[in-house]
């Protein structure tokens, strides 16, 4: 796998277009069997609709791509089987919450989720609820996922004006720094209090990261690459 590439992107043009995914059609029976097995392991996952990307083109500080709708089972199989269709990518937004004293807040996914134990910024593969006027509203997706996972609302942070996009073989993580007025410990305590009130939170823990020495293998490579570019050793 090639090293992640990081680019600052000012504008996104992510149109949603009809597309019949050959991978999902050709391997339908295998995909359904794979998802059934995953549901036996984690009964709470469900086969909703998600949006995946193709035809990505970066021109200076502009990113253009087409997105199409598919089912979560097909996405999960494509991911678990090593991304067999190289023309498709998972393009998603992430809110990198940064405290007043320079700590980034990351969440550890709960055991009942499809990404159990993984540590990353609040995020989610976009779905049809994120479509606005025929395009994927990644900023809106970030706001929604952050509120759902941490309880933080738009009045709790200021959003940087540009995206830091991390390109890997099968994904484009569109990350925007969200700055809060609280220090790291106060921010962490606030989110932990929110999780304690939830019946079934997506996150089982939250972590503060202030230096690259605190990176761990359970962080996806696009997250650690972003943090390596942002933090001191």
Buried (B, 14 or more C-beta within 10 A) or exposed (E): EEEBEBBEBEEBEBBBEEBEBEBBEEBEEEBBEBBEEBBEEEEEBEBEEBBBBBBBEBEEEEBBBBBBBBBBBBBBBBBEBEBEBEEBBBBBBBBBBBBEEBBBBBBBBBEBBBBBEBBBBBBBBBBEEBBEEEBBBBBBBBBBBBBBBBBBEEEBBEBBEEBBBBBBEBBBBBBBBBEBEBBBEEBBEBBEEBBEEEEEBBBBBBBBBBEBEBBEEBBBBBBBBBBEEBBEE
